[in-house]
Amino acid sequence: MIKTVLFTAVAASFALATPLLAKDYPNGGVTGAEVAADLKGIDQTADVGKDSAGDPLVTAAFKVGDTSIDYKIFFYGCKEGRCTSIQYHVAFDGDVSKVAEWNKSNRFARAYVTDKSTIHLEYDVDVEKGANTAAIQNSAQRFIAVMVQGVKVLG
C-alpha cells in the first residue's frame, strides 16, 4: 500500500515541479551548494557536507505524506569547487534475487548488493558542460522515479 501511495505522490509532484527559469552553470560542472539549491527548488530537503575525499556530499530527502525518503548525491571530478559528474545513491533492504533482472530492464540506473539484503541503486549524471537548474532538477526527478520503481520491485 505504501509503495502505491509513494509512486502516485511522486508522479504527481513531478507535474508541479517544473522550473520557471533555468539558471545556467559555467562549464566545469556544478557545486554542492548549487545542486542543493536546485533540489530545494523542487521541495526536497538538501544539506551539503563533505565525503571522505573532501568532495561535496549532498544528503537529500523528499517527502511523501509523513514519510521522508533519504538519498545521497556524491560528486566526482572535482576541481576548484566544481565537479564534472554527480551520482545519486540510495540503499535499502530488499529481495536480492531480483537485482540482475531489474538491471537488465532499467536504462538509467543500476542496482547492486553489498551484503545479504542491502540493495544499492545508483544513477550517474555528467554535468561538466551545459548543466543548468532544469537539468539538475530533471535528473533528481528521474532518480526519484527510478528509486520508487526500484523499491517497489526490489524492496
MDTraj code that builds the backbone (N, CA, C; nanometers):
import mdtraj as md
import numpy as np

residues = "MET ILE LYS THR VAL LEU PHE THR ALA VAL ALA ALA SER PHE ALA LEU ALA THR PRO LEU LEU ALA LYS ASP TYR PRO ASN GLY GLY VAL THR GLY ALA GLU VAL ALA ALA ASP LEU LYS GLY ILE ASP GLN THR ALA ASP VAL GLY LYS ASP SER ALA GLY ASP PRO LEU VAL THR ALA ALA PHE LYS VAL GLY ASP THR SER ILE ASP TYR LYS ILE PHE PHE TYR GLY CYS LYS GLU GLY ARG CYS THR SER ILE GLN TYR HIS VAL ALA PHE ASP GLY ASP VAL SER LYS VAL ALA GLU TRP ASN LYS SER ASN ARG PHE ALA ARG ALA TYR VAL THR ASP LYS SER THR ILE HIS LEU GLU TYR ASP VAL ASP VAL GLU LYS GLY ALA ASN THR ALA ALA ILE GLN ASN SER ALA GLN ARG PHE ILE ALA VAL MET VAL GLN GLY VAL LYS VAL LEU GLY".split()
xyz = np.array([
    [0.0823, -0.1196, 0.0000],
    [0.0000, 0.0000, 0.0000],
    [0.0865, 0.1257, 0.0000],
    [0.1883, 0.1293, 0.0878],
    [0.2720, 0.2497, 0.0943],
    [0.3478, 0.2703, -0.0361],
    [0.3834, 0.1604, -0.1042],
    [0.4542, 0.1739, -0.2311],
    [0.3647, 0.2382, -0.3364],
    [0.2359, 0.2024, -0.3392],
    [0.1420, 0.2620, -0.4341],
    [0.1219, 0.4094, -0.4038],
    [0.1045, 0.4430, -0.2774],
    [0.0886, 0.5828, -0.2373],
    [0.2142, 0.6614, -0.2720],
    [0.3302, 0.6040, -0.2449],
    [0.4579, 0.6679, -0.2747],
    [0.4704, 0.6956, -0.4237],
    [0.4413, 0.5973, -0.5075],
    [0.4524, 0.6131, -0.6521],
    [0.3568, 0.7207, -0.7029],
    [0.2327, 0.7200, -0.6574],
    [0.1334, 0.8184, -0.7003],
    [0.1730, 0.9589, -0.6589],
    [0.2186, 0.9748, -0.5369],
    [0.2576, 1.1075, -0.4880],
    [0.3785, 1.1612, -0.5626],
    [0.4749, 1.0757, -0.5910],
    [0.5939, 1.1200, -0.6644],
    [0.5560, 1.1610, -0.8056],
    [0.4745, 1.0821, -0.8720],
    [0.4329, 1.1157, -1.0080],
    [0.3592, 1.2491, -1.0113],
    [0.2734, 1.2731, -0.9147],
    [0.2001, 1.3999, -0.9096],
    [0.2928, 1.5170, -0.8823],
    [0.3935, 1.4964, -0.7991],
    [0.4841, 1.6073, -0.7661],
    [0.5672, 1.6499, -0.8862],
    [0.5966, 1.5583, -0.9785],
    [0.6748, 1.5942, -1.0969],
    [0.6008, 1.6952, -1.1831],
    [0.4719, 1.6814, -1.1936],
    [0.3937, 1.7732, -1.2758],
    [0.3967, 1.9149, -1.2204],
    [0.4134, 1.9283, -1.0912],
    [0.4123, 2.0592, -1.0270],
    [0.5508, 2.1194, -1.0097],
    [0.6542, 2.0456, -1.0439],
    [0.7898, 2.0883, -1.0100],
    [0.8693, 2.1421, -1.1284],
    [0.8041, 2.1901, -1.2308],
    [0.8748, 2.2426, -1.3464],
    [0.9310, 2.3805, -1.3149],
    [1.0609, 2.3994, -1.3345],
    [1.1190, 2.5299, -1.3045],
    [1.0750, 2.6349, -1.4053],
    [1.0527, 2.7578, -1.3581],
    [1.0125, 2.8661, -1.4469],
    [1.1310, 2.9201, -1.5249],
    [1.2430, 2.9382, -1.4597],
    [1.3635, 2.9882, -1.5245],
    [1.4800, 2.8994, -1.4855],
    [1.5521, 2.8536, -1.5865],
    [1.6675, 2.7689, -1.5580],
    [1.7928, 2.8548, -1.5497],
    [1.8659, 2.8391, -1.4422],
    [1.9935, 2.9084, -1.4250],
    [2.1026, 2.8220, -1.4871],
    [2.1794, 2.8785, -1.5797],
    [2.2903, 2.8062, -1.6416],
    [2.4113, 2.8071, -1.5496],
    [2.4818, 2.6928, -1.5442],
    [2.6052, 2.6833, -1.4678],
    [2.7237, 2.6873, -1.5638],
    [2.8366, 2.7413, -1.5196],
    [2.9529, 2.7500, -1.6089],
    [3.0072, 2.6113, -1.6432],
    [3.0757, 2.6022, -1.7577],
    [3.1428, 2.4775, -1.7915],
    [3.2396, 2.4425, -1.6801],
    [3.2542, 2.3155, -1.6554],
    [3.3402, 2.2697, -1.5467],
    [3.2625, 2.1968, -1.4402],
    [3.1298, 2.2014, -1.4482],
    [3.0478, 2.1255, -1.3554],
    [2.9663, 2.2102, -1.2605],
    [2.9276, 2.1470, -1.1518],
    [2.8402, 2.2095, -1.0526],
    [2.9041, 2.2002, -0.9146],
    [2.8538, 2.2804, -0.8234],
    [2.8979, 2.2752, -0.6841],
    [2.7910, 2.2062, -0.5997],
    [2.8291, 2.1638, -0.4819],
    [2.7325, 2.1050, -0.3907],
    [2.6220, 2.2023, -0.3544],
    [2.6580, 2.3287, -0.3351],
    [2.5586, 2.4305, -0.2991],
    [2.4577, 2.4516, -0.4115],
    [2.5040, 2.4480, -0.5365],
    [2.4120, 2.4657, -0.6498],
    [2.3135, 2.3499, -0.6591],
    [2.3633, 2.2285, -0.6447],
    [2.2753, 2.1118, -0.6511],
    [2.1749, 2.1149, -0.5359],
    [2.2206, 2.1468, -0.4160],
    [2.1301, 2.1544, -0.3010],
    [2.0215, 2.2592, -0.3236],
    [2.0585, 2.3748, -0.3772],
    [1.9597, 2.4799, -0.4050],
    [1.8585, 2.4331, -0.5089],
    [1.9053, 2.3622, -0.6104],
    [1.8142, 2.3121, -0.7133],
    [1.7160, 2.2112, -0.6556],
    [1.7620, 2.1256, -0.5657],
    [1.6729, 2.0289, -0.5023],
    [1.5691, 2.0990, -0.4157],
    [1.6119, 2.1999, -0.3442],
    [1.5177, 2.2756, -0.2613],
    [1.4123, 2.3431, -0.3482],
    [1.4488, 2.3754, -0.4720],
    [1.3547, 2.4359, -0.5654],
    [1.2434, 2.3426, -0.6092],
    [1.2598, 2.2132, -0.5851],
    [1.1532, 2.1168, -0.6145],
    [1.1069, 2.0485, -0.4851],
    [1.1096, 2.1269, -0.3782],
    [1.0538, 2.0865, -0.2487],
    [1.1177, 1.9625, -0.1873],
    [1.2489, 1.9500, -0.2025],
    [1.3229, 1.8456, -0.1332],
    [1.4128, 1.9125, -0.0302],
    [1.4483, 1.8381, 0.0719],
    [1.5478, 1.8903, 0.1649],
    [1.6849, 1.8511, 0.1118],
    [1.7847, 1.9332, 0.1386],
    [1.9196, 1.9038, 0.0909],
    [2.0214, 1.9758, 0.1780],
    [2.1162, 1.9007, 0.2305],
    [2.2242, 1.9561, 0.3117],
    [2.3569, 1.9210, 0.2467],
    [2.4484, 2.0168, 0.2445],
    [2.5794, 1.9966, 0.1829],
    [2.6826, 1.9671, 0.2907],
    [2.7569, 1.8611, 0.2702],
    [2.8683, 1.8258, 0.3570],
    [2.9862, 1.7852, 0.2708],
    [3.0748, 1.7069, 0.3274],
    [3.1930, 1.6575, 0.2548],
    [3.2016, 1.5063, 0.2705],
    [3.2488, 1.4394, 0.1652],
    [3.2737, 1.2963, 0.1762],
    [3.4148, 1.2724, 0.2298],
    [3.4561, 1.1470, 0.2375],
    [3.5868, 1.1146, 0.2958],
    [3.7040, 1.1674, 0.2132],
    [3.6812, 1.1986, 0.0848],
    [3.7867, 1.2546, -0.0010],
    [3.7870, 1.4072, 0.0008],
    [3.6931, 1.4663, 0.0740],
    [3.6841, 1.6120, 0.0805],
    [3.5977, 1.6739, -0.0272],
    [3.5368, 1.5910, -0.1114],
    [3.4466, 1.6408, -0.2155],
    [3.3081, 1.6651, -0.1563],
    [3.2260, 1.7462, -0.2250],
    [3.0909, 1.7702, -0.1733],
    [3.0110, 1.6400, -0.1614],
    [2.9207, 1.6383, -0.0675],
    [2.8256, 1.5293, -0.0489],
    [2.6940, 1.5940, -0.0095],
    [2.5916, 1.5736, -0.0911],
    [2.4596, 1.6272, -0.0595],
    [2.3756, 1.5141, -0.0022],
    [2.3225, 1.5363, 0.1162],
    [2.2270, 1.4446, 0.1770],
    [2.0899, 1.5061, 0.1553],
    [2.0059, 1.4340, 0.0834],
    [1.8777, 1.4901, 0.0414],
    [1.7632, 1.3982, 0.0816],
    [1.6429, 1.4522, 0.0737],
    [1.5233, 1.3745, 0.1033],
    [1.4040, 1.4387, 0.0361],
    [1.3076, 1.3555, 0.0041],
    [1.1797, 1.4072, -0.0411],
    [1.0723, 1.3433, 0.0451],
    [0.9613, 1.4124, 0.0587],
    [0.8541, 1.3654, 0.1461],
    [0.7364, 1.3171, 0.0642],
    [0.6790, 1.2091, 0.1129],
    [0.5529, 1.1587, 0.0609],
    [0.4631, 1.1442, 0.1822],
    [0.3692, 1.2374, 0.1966],
    [0.2880, 1.2394, 0.3171],
    [0.3768, 1.2636, 0.4373],
    [0.3722, 1.1729, 0.5339],
    [0.4555, 1.1836, 0.6534],
    [0.5867, 1.1061, 0.6418],
    [0.6081, 1.0408, 0.5282],
    [0.7276, 0.9589, 0.5098],
    [0.8360, 1.0372, 0.4379],
    [0.9560, 1.0373, 0.4938],
    [1.0712, 1.1023, 0.4321],
    [1.1624, 0.9945, 0.3745],
    [1.1977, 1.0088, 0.2476],
    [1.2858, 0.9141, 0.1803],
    [1.4210, 0.9824, 0.1612],
    [1.5248, 0.9277, 0.2232],
    [1.6584, 0.9869, 0.2185],
    [1.7415, 0.9260, 0.1065],
    [1.8263, 1.0083, 0.0451],
    [1.9241, 0.9608, -0.0521],
    [2.0439, 1.0543, -0.0496],
    [2.1509, 1.0146, -0.1184],
    [2.2736, 1.0950, -0.1205],
    [2.3144, 1.1244, -0.2637],
    [2.3877, 1.2333, -0.2785],
    [2.4463, 1.2674, -0.4077],
    [2.5959, 1.2843, -0.3861],
    [2.6725, 1.1986, -0.4533],
    [2.8183, 1.2042, -0.4478],
    [2.8690, 1.2847, -0.5674],
    [2.9823, 1.3519, -0.5504],
    [3.0397, 1.4383, -0.6540],
    [3.1755, 1.3833, -0.6963],
    [3.2015, 1.3845, -0.8284],
    [3.3261, 1.3305, -0.8833],
    [3.3887, 1.4300, -0.9806],
    [3.5181, 1.4148, -1.0022],
    [3.5907, 1.5024, -1.0944],
    [3.5939, 1.6460, -1.0462],
    [3.6103, 1.6646, -0.9171],
    [3.6037, 1.7988, -0.8582],
    [3.7368, 1.8721, -0.8721],
    [3.7256, 1.9984, -0.9142],
    [3.8429, 2.0839, -0.9302],
    [3.7993, 2.2276, -0.9051],
    [3.8663, 2.2916, -0.8101],
    [3.8367, 2.4310, -0.7762],
    [3.6882, 2.4526, -0.7452],
    [3.6303, 2.3578, -0.6726],
    [3.4928, 2.3725, -0.6269],
    [3.3854, 2.3225, -0.7214],
    [3.4200, 2.2956, -0.8467],
    [3.3225, 2.2462, -0.9445],
    [3.3505, 2.0998, -0.9745],
    [3.2434, 2.0230, -0.9893],
    [3.2566, 1.8792, -1.0110],
    [3.1889, 1.8409, -1.1420],
    [3.2540, 1.7520, -1.2174],
    [3.2088, 1.7203, -1.3531],
    [3.1008, 1.6138, -1.3602],
    [3.0792, 1.5395, -1.2523],
    [2.9705, 1.4419, -1.2524],
    [2.9174, 1.4236, -1.1109],
    [2.7923, 1.3809, -1.1060],
    [2.7281, 1.3529, -0.9780],
    [2.6678, 1.2134, -0.9839],
    [2.6531, 1.1539, -0.8667],
    [2.5943, 1.0211, -0.8579],
    [2.4898, 1.0196, -0.7465],
    [2.3651, 0.9924, -0.7860],
    [2.2573, 0.9745, -0.6896],
    [2.2693, 0.8332, -0.6333],
    [2.2404, 0.8174, -0.5032],
    [2.2570, 0.6872, -0.4391],
    [2.1540, 0.6686, -0.3283],
    [2.0966, 0.5498, -0.3230],
    [2.0088, 0.5115, -0.2130],
    [2.0354, 0.3647, -0.1809],
    [2.0216, 0.3273, -0.0550],
    [2.0386, 0.1879, -0.0122],
    [1.9169, 0.1470, 0.0703],
    [1.8744, 0.0221, 0.0519],
    [1.7587, -0.0289, 0.1253],
    [1.7666, -0.1813, 0.1287],
    [1.6950, -0.2418, 0.2223],
    [1.6864, -0.3874, 0.2285],
    [1.5820, -0.4343, 0.1287],
    [1.6114, -0.5451, 0.0616],
    [1.5170, -0.5936, -0.0378],
    [1.5468, -0.7353, -0.0816],
    [1.4832, -0.7745, -0.1915],
    [1.4952, -0.9082, -0.2486],
    [1.6113, -0.9099, -0.3473],
    [1.7270, -0.9546, -0.3015],
    [1.8480, -0.9505, -0.3844],
    [1.8383, -1.0428, -0.5051],
    [1.7494, -1.1406, -0.5025],
    [1.7367, -1.2333, -0.6155],
    [1.6813, -1.1651, -0.7404],
    [1.6244, -1.0463, -0.7263],
    [1.5650, -0.9756, -0.8401],
    [1.6569, -0.8696, -0.9007],
    [1.7746, -0.8485, -0.8428],
    [1.8625, -0.7391, -0.8855],
    [1.9085, -0.7548, -1.0300],
    [1.9544, -0.8728, -1.0694],
    [2.0048, -0.8924, -1.2062],
    [1.8956, -0.8651, -1.3090],
    [1.7780, -0.9149, -1.2853],
    [1.6670, -0.8919, -1.3792],
    [1.6301, -0.7441, -1.3847],
    [1.6290, -0.6778, -1.2699],
    [1.5969, -0.5351, -1.2666],
    [1.7003, -0.4559, -1.3461],
    [1.8275, -0.4884, -1.3317],
    [1.9332, -0.4193, -1.4059],
    [1.9162, -0.4357, -1.5565],
    [1.8736, -0.5535, -1.6007],
    [1.8554, -0.5769, -1.7441],
    [1.7463, -0.4888, -1.8030],
    [1.6484, -0.4528, -1.7244],
    [1.5336, -0.3796, -1.7783],
    [1.5339, -0.2308, -1.7439],
    [1.6423, -0.1798, -1.6861],
    [1.6486, -0.0381, -1.6496],
    [1.7691, 0.0283, -1.7132],
    [1.7426, 0.1376, -1.7813],
    [1.8461, 0.2071, -1.8565],
    [1.9230, 0.3083, -1.7725],
    [1.8562, 0.3829, -1.6890],
    [1.9177, 0.4989, -1.6259],
    [1.9866, 0.4721, -1.4929],
    [1.9614, 0.3605, -1.4315],
    [2.0214, 0.3338, -1.3005],
    [2.0654, 0.1886, -1.2931],
    [2.1498, 0.1618, -1.1961],
    [2.1943, 0.0247, -1.1745],
    [2.1760, -0.0092, -1.0268],
    [2.1603, -0.1367, -1.0032],
    [2.1468, -0.1864, -0.8662],
    [2.2585, -0.2862, -0.8399],
    [2.3026, -0.2912, -0.7144],
    [2.3989, -0.3929, -0.6740],
    [2.3766, -0.4245, -0.5272],
    [2.4355, -0.5341, -0.4832],
    [2.4169, -0.5837, -0.3469],
    [2.5512, -0.5808, -0.2752],
    [2.5511, -0.5340, -0.1485],
    [2.6761, -0.5313, -0.0723],
    [2.6784, -0.6302, 0.0433],
    [2.5658, -0.6762, 0.0848],
    [2.5614, -0.7821, 0.1851],
    [2.4387, -0.8665, 0.1559],
    [2.3952, -0.9443, 0.2498],
    [2.2885, -1.0399, 0.2218],
    [2.1564, -0.9782, 0.1788],
    [2.1276, -0.8544, 0.2219],
    [1.9973, -0.7978, 0.1861],
    [1.9989, -0.6490, 0.1517],
    [2.1151, -0.5841, 0.1549],
    [2.1194, -0.4410, 0.1246],
    [2.1389, -0.4199, -0.0252],
    [2.0423, -0.3517, -0.0846],
    [2.0462, -0.3196, -0.2272],
    [2.0798, -0.1719, -0.2411],
    [2.1688, -0.1410, -0.3327],
    [2.2066, -0.0032, -0.3622],
    [2.1604, 0.0302, -0.5029],
    [2.0968, 0.1462, -0.5195],
    [2.0619, 0.1981, -0.6518],
    [2.1457, 0.3217, -0.6763],
    [2.2041, 0.3312, -0.7964],
    [2.2855, 0.4468, -0.8326],
    [2.2471, 0.4963, -0.9711],
    [2.2618, 0.6268, -0.9887],
    [2.2310, 0.6922, -1.1152],
    [2.3348, 0.8020, -1.1354],
    [2.4143, 0.7918, -1.2424],
    [2.5214, 0.8874, -1.2701],
    [2.4769, 0.9916, -1.3713],
    [2.5238, 1.1157, -1.3513],
    [2.4892, 1.2261, -1.4415],
    [2.6154, 1.3062, -1.4724],
    [2.6421, 1.3262, -1.6014],
    [2.7531, 1.4108, -1.6467],
    [2.7047, 1.5557, -1.6437],
    [2.7714, 1.6395, -1.5661],
    [2.7313, 1.7803, -1.5532],
    [2.8446, 1.8753, -1.5911],
    [2.9437, 1.8234, -1.6632],
    [3.0619, 1.9047, -1.6942],
    [3.0299, 2.0241, -1.7833],
    [2.9467, 2.0051, -1.8852],
    [2.9131, 2.1144, -1.9769],
    [2.7620, 2.1206, -1.9962],
    [2.7096, 2.2411, -1.9971],
    [2.5682, 2.2608, -2.0266],
    [2.4727, 2.2348, -1.9124],
    [2.5227, 2.2207, -1.7920],
    [2.4336, 2.1961, -1.6783],
    [2.3587, 2.3237, -1.6424],
    [2.2343, 2.3061, -1.5992],
    [2.1552, 2.4185, -1.5503],
    [2.0549, 2.3674, -1.4479],
    [1.9827, 2.4604, -1.3897],
    [1.8856, 2.4257, -1.2861],
    [1.7865, 2.3207, -1.3350],
    [1.7327, 2.3405, -1.4545],
    [1.6329, 2.2471, -1.5071],
    [1.6910, 2.1071, -1.5233],
    [1.8149, 2.0978, -1.5714],
    [1.8776, 1.9667, -1.5906],
    [1.9006, 1.8961, -1.4574],
    [1.9456, 1.9697, -1.3571],
    [1.9679, 1.9091, -1.2249],
    [1.8349, 1.8641, -1.1653],
    [1.7335, 1.9486, -1.1726],
    [1.6031, 1.9118, -1.1181],
    [1.5445, 1.7926, -1.1928],
    [1.5609, 1.7893, -1.3249],
    [1.5124, 1.6762, -1.4036],
    [1.5843, 1.5477, -1.3639],
    [1.7162, 1.5553, -1.3449],
    [1.7901, 1.4343, -1.3069],
    [1.7466, 1.3855, -1.1685],
    [1.7201, 1.4771, -1.0772],
    [1.6723, 1.4376, -0.9442],
    [1.5358, 1.3709, -0.9540],
    [1.4480, 1.4277, -1.0353],
    [1.3148, 1.3693, -1.0510],
    [1.3219, 1.2322, -1.1174],
    [1.4106, 1.2179, -1.2156],
    [1.4274, 1.0875, -1.2801],
    [1.4795, 0.9855, -1.1785],
    [1.5787, 1.0257, -1.0973],
    [1.6302, 0.9327, -0.9974],
    [1.5206, 0.8932, -0.8988],
    [1.4414, 0.9872, -0.8553],
    [1.3342, 0.9550, -0.7606],
    [1.2365, 0.8563, -0.8228],
    [1.2011, 0.8762, -0.9496],
    [1.1113, 0.7823, -1.0172],
    [1.1737, 0.6431, -1.0241],
    [1.3026, 0.6371, -1.0583],
    [1.3730, 0.5086, -1.0641],
    [1.3815, 0.4474, -0.9248],
    [1.4088, 0.5303, -0.8247],
    [1.4190, 0.4825, -0.6873],
    [1.2853, 0.4246, -0.6410],
    [1.1772, 0.4933, -0.6703],
    [1.0452, 0.4437, -0.6307],
    [1.0172, 0.3104, -0.6994],
    [1.0490, 0.3018, -0.8284],
    [1.0300, 0.1762, -0.9009],
    [1.1181, 0.0661, -0.8409],
    [1.2434, 0.1002, -0.8101],
    [1.3342, 0.0021, -0.7519],
    [1.2851, -0.0508, -0.6185],
    [1.2379, 0.0382, -0.5331],
    [1.1855, -0.0047, -0.4031],
    [1.0606, -0.0899, -0.4226],
    [0.9777, -0.0524, -0.5188],
    [0.8543, -0.1269, -0.5456],
    [0.8854, -0.2690, -0.5935],
    [0.9831, -0.2819, -0.6832],
    [1.0162, -0.4121, -0.7405],
    [1.1097, -0.4930, -0.6503],
    [1.2091, -0.4268, -0.5930],
    [1.3137, -0.4975, -0.5187],
    [1.2937, -0.4988, -0.3676],
    [1.2187, -0.4017, -0.3169],
    [1.2040, -0.3855, -0.1725],
    [1.1083, -0.4808, -0.1080],
])
top = md.Topology()
chain = top.add_chain()
for i, resn in enumerate(residues, 1):
    res = top.add_residue(resn, chain, resSeq=i)
    for name in ("N", "CA", "C"):
        top.add_atom(name, md.element.get_by_symbol(name[0]), res)
traj = md.Trajectory(xyz[None], top)
